[in-house]
Amino acid sequence: MNEHAGVVRLVRHDPGTGRRDEVAGVLKAMAEAARDAPGCFGAQVATSDRDGETLVLISRWESAEAMNHFGDDPGFASLRDQLKESVSKQPDVEVLTTA
């Protein structure tokens, strides 16, 4: 099995005022769910040196298809919906692919 991620997804979340811990908890649940998904090589929540308040959900995938299949999962969609009221703006999504 190829153990190199073909796709890396970075999603930056800006928590609403006083909601950082809440957002971090939901993102950690998302990362845990992703780690169990077929084609996921790992997922974690991190902070950025650019902005200490922003939380970044990082996931590494075998392929775009595996990533998209997980994104369509109802359990993941439910977690994503929980974030809508807790963030100050739409998440910034960046998808990196192997060159």
LINKA-V957663 format. One record per pair of residues at least 4 apart in sequence whose ideal C-beta (glycine too) atoms are under 6 Angstrom apart, sorted by sequence separation. I is the first residue (numbers start at 1). J is the second residue. D is the distance in whole Angstrom. If there is no record, write none. Layout:
I/J/D, I/J/D
This chain:
15/19/5, 19/23/6, 62/66/5, 64/68/6, 83/87/6, 15/20/4, 35/40/6, 47/52/6, 61/66/5, 34/40/5, 48/54/5, 61/67/4, 70/76/6, 15/23/4, 35/43/5, 48/56/6, 34/43/4, 13/23/6, 45/55/6, 46/56/5, 31/43/4, 45/57/6, 46/58/6, 31/44/6, 31/45/6, 44/58/6, 43/59/4, 28/45/5, 27/45/5, 42/60/5, 41/60/4, 40/61/6, 39/61/6, 39/62/4, 34/59/5, 39/66/3, 27/55/6, 27/57/5, 24/55/6, 23/55/6, 37/70/4, 5/41/5, 14/54/6, 12/54/5, 13/55/5, 33/76/6, 12/56/5, 10/56/6, 11/57/5, 10/58/6, 30/79/5, 9/59/5, 29/79/6, 8/60/5, 26/79/6, 7/61/4, 5/60/4, 5/61/6, 6/62/6, 26/82/5, 6/63/5, 7/64/5, 26/83/6, 9/67/6, 7/67/5, 23/86/5, 22/86/5, 19/86/5, 16/86/6, 16/88/5, 14/87/6, 13/87/5, 14/88/5, 14/89/6, 13/91/5, 11/91/5, 12/92/4, 11/93/5, 10/94/5, 9/95/5, 8/96/4, 7/97/6, 6/98/5
